[in-house]
Amino acid sequence: MTTFRTSRQLAASPAAIFAAIQNAERLARWWGPNGFSNRFESFDFRVGGKWIFCMVGPDGSSYPNEVLFTAIETDRKLVLRHVCAPHFQLSLTLEANAEGTLVHWEQVFDDAQVAQALQHIVVPANEQNLDRLSAELSTARNAATPQSQS
């Protein structure tokens, strides 16, 4: 098995979700599993563009990452290729519905042995990524909502 899939219903429009993906500052806040932060070296959000960053674990360990954007359909789909080990392709598809957006997250590893070895990390980490995206959307929504005065 090389493919990990998860879906999540989010109470936000595809445009709001896409905005949290294409903006480097916002993406840095939510990308990765719980306890991780990000330092972006470059973020060229276009087909063929590179995203080079370092994920920093809760213990301070650094994990260099390099990504190539292979497909971008505004408010609909993003496909990226992780070009350093572990090698994989990640597709995020946004499907509008009456409740907001159904987000489909599909991660396909090049090597089945690598996928199997990382499954215990990847499955919960992908869910945590979507949890963090949901929190980012909620924060942005609350910031955009005027506060009533007492």
ChimeraX attribute file (.defattr): number of C-alpha atoms within 10 A of each C-alpha:
attribute: neighborCount
match mode: 1-to-1
recipient: residues
	/A:1	12
	/A:2	15
	/A:3	16
	/A:4	16
	/A:5	14
	/A:6	13
	/A:7	16
	/A:8	15
	/A:9	17
	/A:10	22
	/A:11	17
	/A:12	18
	/A:13	20
	/A:14	23
	/A:15	15
	/A:16	16
	/A:17	22
	/A:18	19
	/A:19	16
	/A:20	22
	/A:21	20
	/A:22	18
	/A:23	12
	/A:24	16
	/A:25	14
	/A:26	16
	/A:27	18
	/A:28	18
	/A:29	17
	/A:30	24
	/A:31	21
	/A:32	23
	/A:33	21
	/A:34	16
	/A:35	10
	/A:36	18
	/A:37	19
	/A:38	20
	/A:39	15
	/A:40	17
	/A:41	12
	/A:42	13
	/A:43	18
	/A:44	15
	/A:45	16
	/A:46	14
	/A:47	15
	/A:48	14
	/A:49	16
	/A:50	21
	/A:51	21
	/A:52	16
	/A:53	19
	/A:54	16
	/A:55	20
	/A:56	17
	/A:57	16
	/A:58	12
	/A:59	8
	/A:60	10
	/A:61	11
	/A:62	16
	/A:63	11
	/A:64	15
	/A:65	17
	/A:66	16
	/A:67	22
	/A:68	21
	/A:69	21
	/A:70	17
	/A:71	16
	/A:72	18
	/A:73	12
	/A:74	13
	/A:75	19
	/A:76	16
	/A:77	17
	/A:78	21
	/A:79	18
	/A:80	22
	/A:81	21
	/A:82	18
	/A:83	14
	/A:84	11
	/A:85	11
	/A:86	13
	/A:87	15
	/A:88	20
	/A:89	19
	/A:90	21
	/A:91	19
	/A:92	19
	/A:93	21
	/A:94	27
	/A:95	16
	/A:96	18
	/A:97	14
	/A:98	8
	/A:99	11
	/A:100	17
	/A:101	21
	/A:102	20
	/A:103	21
	/A:104	16
	/A:105	20
	/A:106	18
	/A:107	22
	/A:108	18
	/A:109	22
	/A:110	15
	/A:111	13
	/A:112	13
	/A:113	12
	/A:114	16
	/A:115	22
	/A:116	15
	/A:117	10
	/A:118	13
	/A:119	16
	/A:120	10
	/A:121	12
	/A:122	16
	/A:123	14
	/A:124	12
	/A:125	15
	/A:126	21
	/A:127	19
	/A:128	18
	/A:129	17
	/A:130	22
	/A:131	18
	/A:132	19
	/A:133	22
	/A:134	20
	/A:135	14
	/A:136	19
	/A:137	22
	/A:138	15
	/A:139	12
	/A:140	14
	/A:141	13
	/A:142	11
	/A:143	10
	/A:144	9
	/A:145	9
	/A:146	8
	/A:147	8
	/A:148	5
	/A:149	4
	/A:150	3
